[in-house]
Amino acid sequence: MYDLIRLHRRWLKDSIRKTVDWSATDQARGIPPPPPQKPVPPDALPVALPGTDRFEAVCDAGLLRILRGRRSLRRYADIPLSLEELAFLLWATQGVTGLPGEAATHRPVPSAGARHAFETYLYCRKVETLKEGIYRYLPLEHSLLFEFAGPRLADRITEACFGQRFVGQGAVTFFWSVIPYRMEWRYGPAAHRVLPMDVGHVCQNLYLSAEAIGAGVCAVAAYDQGALDALLRLDGEEEFVIYLAPVGKRPAAG
């Protein structure tokens, strides 16, 4: 069984680190894009739904504003987040809301079997009261652990993300690592099917919670796996980066 788990785990990691030849995609070759929706049969009778102007009758107006405003943001105002704002983002993405037993935790995001196989690392560039450096979130204590500081952290992160400069220009950059065994312990090789889904749930909560505080996010999956693991001092086998996202306040309009 362990050999099969190891094989599946390597597939998961290799699927993350794989470099894509963008020049070979159909878009690069000028082929028209596929339609965003399957065609409707000519004899079909779709049921018209109430318009978006009716949603406030059934939904909180604040949530509607957040959902309508959510967009990926790659330009950030050069102002810090408060420690309270960062605490909110961390709680909204991986905070603990209940402890049903030693094998599970309840959090604001769903996870298969409530296993929550991720660790949250942060590059805090501009957070009030925090010195610049790499931190790790401790969800059980709802606290931050300072990991290390060093020269050129923003530049090194940019380099590990293939030159995407915005990744190191937010107030904070979130990095989620995965510890596969947390999920494998319960689901064996099937763990690797749900891990990418679970981290998507986490990042979507970051998008929505950031929108609520007037900030923006841009999720990033294009990075050098080995370089980013090394930067965060992860072993690259039992724990490795699976997703990341910078966060920053929105620049002034105009």
SULNOR-V996589 format. One record per residue. N is the residue number from 1. RES is the residue in one letter. PHI is phi in whole degrees, -180 to 180 (NA if undefined). D_LAST is the distance of its C-alpha to the last C-alpha in Angstrom with 2 decimals. Layout:
n:N res:RES phi:PHI d_last:D_LAST
n:N res:RES phi:PHI d_last:D_LAST
This chain:
n:1 res:M phi:NA d_last:58.07
n:2 res:Y phi:-64 d_last:56.30
n:3 res:D phi:-62 d_last:56.43
n:4 res:L phi:-68 d_last:54.67
n:5 res:I phi:-61 d_last:52.00
n:6 res:R phi:-63 d_last:51.54
n:7 res:L phi:-64 d_last:51.22
n:8 res:H phi:-66 d_last:48.59
n:9 res:R phi:-64 d_last:46.67
n:10 res:R phi:-65 d_last:46.66
n:11 res:W phi:-61 d_last:45.41
n:12 res:L phi:-60 d_last:42.50
n:13 res:K phi:-68 d_last:41.60
n:14 res:D phi:-66 d_last:42.18
n:15 res:S phi:-69 d_last:39.97
n:16 res:I phi:-78 d_last:37.09
n:17 res:R phi:-81 d_last:37.78
n:18 res:K phi:-58 d_last:38.54
n:19 res:T phi:-90 d_last:36.71
n:20 res:V phi:-95 d_last:35.65
n:21 res:D phi:-86 d_last:36.32
n:22 res:W phi:-64 d_last:33.12
n:23 res:S phi:-70 d_last:34.71
n:24 res:A phi:-98 d_last:37.34
n:25 res:T phi:-73 d_last:35.21
n:26 res:D phi:-64 d_last:35.53
n:27 res:Q phi:-61 d_last:31.85
n:28 res:A phi:-64 d_last:32.45
n:29 res:R phi:-86 d_last:35.61
n:30 res:G phi:83 d_last:33.87
n:31 res:I phi:-78 d_last:35.51
n:32 res:P phi:-58 d_last:33.69
n:33 res:P phi:-71 d_last:32.24
n:34 res:P phi:-71 d_last:34.35
n:35 res:P phi:-67 d_last:33.46
n:36 res:P phi:-75 d_last:31.49
n:37 res:Q phi:-150 d_last:34.41
n:38 res:K phi:-63 d_last:38.15
n:39 res:P phi:-65 d_last:39.49
n:40 res:V phi:-90 d_last:40.91
n:41 res:P phi:-56 d_last:44.64
n:42 res:P phi:-62 d_last:45.46
n:43 res:D phi:-97 d_last:47.84
n:44 res:A phi:-77 d_last:45.50
n:45 res:L phi:-125 d_last:44.60
n:46 res:P phi:-61 d_last:41.28
n:47 res:V phi:-92 d_last:40.92
n:48 res:A phi:-68 d_last:37.86
n:49 res:L phi:-103 d_last:35.91
n:50 res:P phi:-57 d_last:34.27
n:51 res:G phi:-73 d_last:30.63
n:52 res:T phi:-64 d_last:27.65
n:53 res:D phi:-72 d_last:27.73
n:54 res:R phi:-98 d_last:31.05
n:55 res:F phi:-68 d_last:30.02
n:56 res:E phi:-64 d_last:29.48
n:57 res:A phi:-73 d_last:33.24
n:58 res:V phi:-124 d_last:34.04
n:59 res:C phi:-140 d_last:31.14
n:60 res:D phi:-61 d_last:29.34
n:61 res:A phi:-63 d_last:26.04
n:62 res:G phi:-64 d_last:24.41
n:63 res:L phi:-66 d_last:25.55
n:64 res:L phi:-60 d_last:24.30
n:65 res:R phi:-60 d_last:20.74
n:66 res:I phi:-65 d_last:21.03
n:67 res:L phi:-66 d_last:22.56
n:68 res:R phi:-71 d_last:20.13
n:69 res:G phi:-90 d_last:17.06
n:70 res:R phi:-65 d_last:18.69
n:71 res:R phi:-146 d_last:17.21
n:72 res:S phi:-70 d_last:17.82
n:73 res:L phi:-122 d_last:15.11
n:74 res:R phi:-116 d_last:15.49
n:75 res:R phi:-125 d_last:12.71
n:76 res:Y phi:-127 d_last:13.26
n:77 res:A phi:-68 d_last:12.42
n:78 res:D phi:-87 d_last:15.43
n:79 res:I phi:-129 d_last:17.01
n:80 res:P phi:-79 d_last:20.32
n:81 res:L phi:-85 d_last:21.58
n:82 res:S phi:-77 d_last:24.37
n:83 res:L phi:-64 d_last:27.80
n:84 res:E phi:-66 d_last:27.94
n:85 res:E phi:-65 d_last:24.86
n:86 res:L phi:-63 d_last:26.42
n:87 res:A phi:-59 d_last:29.73
n:88 res:F phi:-63 d_last:28.33
n:89 res:L phi:-61 d_last:26.85
n:90 res:L phi:-67 d_last:30.21
n:91 res:W phi:-64 d_last:32.25
n:92 res:A phi:-66 d_last:30.31
n:93 res:T phi:-99 d_last:30.93
n:94 res:Q phi:-145 d_last:34.39
n:95 res:G phi:-64 d_last:35.66
n:96 res:V phi:-97 d_last:39.22
n:97 res:T phi:-110 d_last:39.97
n:98 res:G phi:-174 d_last:43.67
n:99 res:L phi:-126 d_last:46.56
n:100 res:P phi:-72 d_last:48.96
n:101 res:G phi:171 d_last:51.07
n:102 res:E phi:-68 d_last:51.17
n:103 res:A phi:-93 d_last:50.25
n:104 res:A phi:-155 d_last:46.96
n:105 res:T phi:-136 d_last:43.95
n:106 res:H phi:-95 d_last:41.83
n:107 res:R phi:-139 d_last:38.06
n:108 res:P phi:-68 d_last:34.94
n:109 res:V phi:-117 d_last:34.95
n:110 res:P phi:-76 d_last:37.93
n:111 res:S phi:-153 d_last:40.11
n:112 res:A phi:-56 d_last:43.33
n:113 res:G phi:64 d_last:46.19
n:114 res:A phi:54 d_last:43.81
n:115 res:R phi:-86 d_last:44.25
n:116 res:H phi:48 d_last:40.67
n:117 res:A phi:-86 d_last:41.32
n:118 res:F phi:-112 d_last:38.19
n:119 res:E phi:-115 d_last:37.39
n:120 res:T phi:-109 d_last:33.90
n:121 res:Y phi:-108 d_last:33.05
n:122 res:L phi:-132 d_last:29.94
n:123 res:Y phi:-98 d_last:28.44
n:124 res:C phi:-91 d_last:27.11
n:125 res:R phi:-93 d_last:24.88
n:126 res:K phi:-141 d_last:23.21
n:127 res:V phi:-131 d_last:25.04
n:128 res:E phi:-56 d_last:26.25
n:129 res:T phi:77 d_last:30.01
n:130 res:L phi:-107 d_last:30.38
n:131 res:K phi:-77 d_last:31.13
n:132 res:E phi:-62 d_last:29.51
n:133 res:G phi:163 d_last:31.66
n:134 res:I phi:-100 d_last:32.85
n:135 res:Y phi:-126 d_last:33.90
n:136 res:R phi:-125 d_last:35.66
n:137 res:Y phi:-82 d_last:35.32
n:138 res:L phi:-108 d_last:38.68
n:139 res:P phi:-67 d_last:38.36
n:140 res:L phi:-66 d_last:41.88
n:141 res:E phi:-95 d_last:41.33
n:142 res:H phi:50 d_last:37.56
n:143 res:S phi:-148 d_last:37.12
n:144 res:L phi:-111 d_last:35.77
n:145 res:L phi:-112 d_last:38.07
n:146 res:F phi:-71 d_last:37.03
n:147 res:E phi:-97 d_last:38.11
n:148 res:F phi:-169 d_last:37.40
n:149 res:A phi:-124 d_last:35.13
n:150 res:G phi:176 d_last:35.17
n:151 res:P phi:-73 d_last:33.60
n:152 res:R phi:59 d_last:30.75
n:153 res:L phi:-61 d_last:30.13
n:154 res:A phi:-62 d_last:26.52
n:155 res:D phi:-66 d_last:27.80
n:156 res:R phi:-66 d_last:30.78
n:157 res:I phi:-66 d_last:28.78
n:158 res:T phi:-59 d_last:26.58
n:159 res:E phi:-62 d_last:29.85
n:160 res:A phi:-70 d_last:31.42
n:161 res:C phi:-107 d_last:28.56
n:162 res:F phi:58 d_last:29.09
n:163 res:G phi:81 d_last:26.35
n:164 res:Q phi:-75 d_last:23.41
n:165 res:R phi:-64 d_last:21.58
n:166 res:F phi:-61 d_last:19.14
n:167 res:V phi:-61 d_last:22.35
n:168 res:G phi:-102 d_last:23.04
n:169 res:Q phi:-111 d_last:19.60
n:170 res:G phi:-77 d_last:19.18
n:171 res:A phi:-68 d_last:20.70
n:172 res:V phi:-142 d_last:23.63
n:173 res:T phi:-115 d_last:25.01
n:174 res:F phi:-88 d_last:27.50
n:175 res:F phi:-123 d_last:30.55
n:176 res:W phi:-108 d_last:33.14
n:177 res:S phi:-99 d_last:36.60
n:178 res:V phi:-116 d_last:39.40
n:179 res:I phi:-110 d_last:42.97
n:180 res:P phi:-55 d_last:44.70
n:181 res:Y phi:-64 d_last:47.96
n:182 res:R phi:-58 d_last:46.52
n:183 res:M phi:-90 d_last:46.24
n:184 res:E phi:-62 d_last:49.21
n:185 res:W phi:-52 d_last:51.44
n:186 res:R phi:-98 d_last:51.28
n:187 res:Y phi:-114 d_last:50.52
n:188 res:G phi:59 d_last:51.85
n:189 res:P phi:-61 d_last:50.48
n:190 res:A phi:-65 d_last:48.72
n:191 res:A phi:-57 d_last:46.27
n:192 res:H phi:-76 d_last:44.36
n:193 res:R phi:-79 d_last:43.48
n:194 res:V phi:-96 d_last:41.65
n:195 res:L phi:-59 d_last:39.94
n:196 res:P phi:-63 d_last:36.99
n:197 res:M phi:-64 d_last:36.64
n:198 res:D phi:-62 d_last:36.71
n:199 res:V phi:-70 d_last:34.00
n:200 res:G phi:-65 d_last:31.78
n:201 res:H phi:-60 d_last:32.39
n:202 res:V phi:-61 d_last:31.38
n:203 res:C phi:-68 d_last:28.06
n:204 res:Q phi:-64 d_last:27.15
n:205 res:N phi:-64 d_last:27.78
n:206 res:L phi:-64 d_last:25.40
n:207 res:Y phi:-57 d_last:22.62
n:208 res:L phi:-73 d_last:23.42
n:209 res:S phi:-70 d_last:24.05
n:210 res:A phi:-65 d_last:20.86
n:211 res:E phi:-59 d_last:18.88
n:212 res:A phi:-68 d_last:20.98
n:213 res:I phi:-108 d_last:19.83
n:214 res:G phi:75 d_last:16.05
n:215 res:A phi:-116 d_last:16.43
n:216 res:G phi:-134 d_last:16.46
n:217 res:V phi:-138 d_last:19.29
n:218 res:C phi:-139 d_last:20.35
n:219 res:A phi:-68 d_last:24.12
n:220 res:V phi:-132 d_last:25.90
n:221 res:A phi:-120 d_last:29.44
n:222 res:A phi:-98 d_last:29.58
n:223 res:Y phi:-159 d_last:31.27
n:224 res:D phi:-82 d_last:34.54
n:225 res:Q phi:-57 d_last:36.79
n:226 res:G phi:-64 d_last:39.22
n:227 res:A phi:-67 d_last:36.71
n:228 res:L phi:-74 d_last:34.71
n:229 res:D phi:-60 d_last:37.97
n:230 res:A phi:-66 d_last:39.26
n:231 res:L phi:-61 d_last:36.17
n:232 res:L phi:-87 d_last:36.51
n:233 res:R phi:63 d_last:40.29
n:234 res:L phi:-99 d_last:41.21
n:235 res:D phi:-77 d_last:44.47
n:236 res:G phi:79 d_last:42.98
n:237 res:E phi:-122 d_last:45.88
n:238 res:E phi:-83 d_last:46.25
n:239 res:E phi:-151 d_last:42.56
n:240 res:F phi:-154 d_last:39.65
n:241 res:V phi:-66 d_last:35.87
n:242 res:I phi:-123 d_last:34.97
n:243 res:Y phi:-168 d_last:31.16
n:244 res:L phi:-155 d_last:28.17
n:245 res:A phi:-162 d_last:24.55
n:246 res:P phi:-79 d_last:21.99
n:247 res:V phi:-133 d_last:20.14
n:248 res:G phi:-159 d_last:17.22
n:249 res:K phi:-67 d_last:14.81
n:250 res:R phi:-69 d_last:11.45
n:251 res:P phi:-69 d_last:8.63
n:252 res:A phi:-61 d_last:6.39
n:253 res:A phi:-63 d_last:3.79
n:254 res:G phi:88 d_last:0.00
